[in-house]
Amino acid sequence: MEMKKWYAAIDVHSCGQPLRIITGGLPELPGSTMRAKALFFQRHVDDARKLLMSEPRGHYAQTGAIVTAPVTPEARFGLLFLNQQGLASVSGHGIIAAVTAWAATGQISPSDAANAILIDCLAGTVRVTADMEGDEVRSVSFRNIPSYVLAEQLPITFQGRQIWIDVAFSGEFYAVVDMSRLGAASLEPHQLREWAGMIRSEAESRLELQHPQLDWISGIHGVFFYQRDEREPDRLTFRSACVFAGEQLDRSPGGAGVCAHLAVVSSRGLLEPGQQVVYEGISGVRAVGSIAGDSLVSGWKAVIPQLSGTAYVLGFMNFLLDPDDPLSDGFVLY
């Protein structure tokens, strides 16, 4: 049987959200910036994303990452993040999962991981630290790029009535939605994708969503749903879920979506620097966020969100493509 292509990968999950790191079968991605590398991938290698993210080799929740050469002097490496729609400028669960896998397989030494490394992403460079116990990764924390609130309490029409949402940038633009405004008692996965589509369309019709410096970042990438968890009145805890890249439902509490929410909570004066906020995703696994500092983005007052979470290596994968396979691009059923 003749094989047309071969790919190797490491499968990982972060708080239940899957990530497939492609480690073999791709050409080197040229370019002196992450944007240039992303454009090369989109123009010449995107068939690998379709093949490995989509069914029958992947599934509708699958996401991925490619480790690249760094583009800034102090960065250890770069990361491009893949989803069913294309590329994401940053991915919180992707960063946590990729660093866990790289430390677990010896690509990063325990001392380097514990002392922090810099990683180049499409949205900018992030600082990442692993909590190590010997050679074992217990958790990973990253400081995201500066995040800010673009629109606070934006009125939109939802199912024939007016509600208010926030829109924030945290590497991508997110609509941040309090579930109590929707009259929902719980985060029901089967409803979230439908609601996210409605909210995304309304927000994009009312706001010009274009990053002031990174011209390839525009529109609502994700809708982050949250509700206050009253089971622990002594700590700030939220249940959360995020629909991103069209209709993908994040199994983790959310990465960049959590960072967008942290920016919103901070802008309201409800969060002290360093105060921990607990987020529980639909898988039941938790992550912890906080504000690590302040910044400015083209005149916008911004914060530096920090998120800590766990990830686990699932396996080492090899994928083949038979030249007669009619599903070389895969398919996705939501």
Summary of the structure (lengths in Angstrom):
residues: 334
radius of gyration: 19.2
end to end distance: 32.1
largest distance: 63.3
contacts: 1196
relative contact order: 0.19
helix: 22%
strand: 42%
